[in-house]
Amino acid sequence: MNAVLGEAVHAKRVDSLADSVLGTMHAAKMAVSTIGRALAEAKGLESKHAIKQVDRLLSNAGIDVAASFEPWVRFIVGSRDAIVVARRLDRIRP
């Protein structure tokens, strides 16, 4: 997360984002409580506190998801000359 966001986002927010990503990767479904419980299990935390952390992150007006897209894409693409972008056909409108 530091490599992508750099100093554009406060260090505590970066930590919270990283923790929420970890929880999401371990969660069986996309719900705040499930992500929080998965984070708690992955890091040995209390579920109540991890759920609260995820909830606060998602309601934090200081996190601009759209603003992170460009640095994230630059990080993922790196020095590649070309990329292939796949689209779901059921989402393409005629």
C-alpha positions, 0 to 999 in steps of 0.5 A: 500500500505504501508503494502505491499511495506513497505520502498521499494518504496518512500512514494510519489510513494506509495501515487500515486499508492494508488490514481491510484488504487482508480481511477481505482476502480471508473473508467468505463474503463481502460484509463489514462484519465478515471482513472484520472477523476474518481480519481478526482471525488473520491478525489475532485480534478481537473481532469487535475491534476489527469489525469497528476498524473496517466499519470506520474505514469504509465510512471515512470521508478522507479515503478517496477510492477514485483517487487511488485508481491511477497510482494503483494501475501504474503500480500494477502495470509497471514498465510493461509496454502493453496490457490486456484488459478483459471485460465481462460480456454480460456487462457490455451494453449494445 
